């Protein structure tokens, strides 16, 4: 019995260290990405405690292995309000991944000229709850926005919210169990 308990504690400790290393690796990729590069996120479920932030970049693609295959879980988030936040950027694509359980908005982009959300899922698991983040996919003050083939589930406000933006296309998307499904305002 003691050996089994020790083994479980040891495995849990290894998993905790591994998750912290993954957090560091992902954020390092976001910070050091050179303009025009691709940040490739592998298949798997990754438990992150801090927002991933991309600022002042151009021509970056953030690519997972597929919606439901690359899962960034922020269930135990302790720092930052968003799961992913992208600011002051140009020509950014986020594709083929899922962001779950962020403390605030799942993916927020602000002041981005050319933002594409392709096959991205933002979700809060379980029953709808007022404690869930307000917005799933949230481009605000952006231009040339494409949201295609995306899903948003369980946001405490709008699953997909586009605000104060120019030249926006939202198509082939599903939004359910949110207070509002898709909301496009002052755009």
Secondary structure, 3 states (H helix, E strand, C coil): CHHHHHHHHHHHHHHHHHHHHHHHHHHHHHHHCCCCCEEECCCEEEECCEEEEEECCECCEEECCCCCCEEEECCCCCEEEEEEEEEEEEEEEEEEEEEECCCCCCEEEEEEEEEEEEEEEEECCCCCCCCCCCCCEEEECCEEEEEECCEEECCCCEEEEEECCEEEEEECCEEECCCEEEEEECC
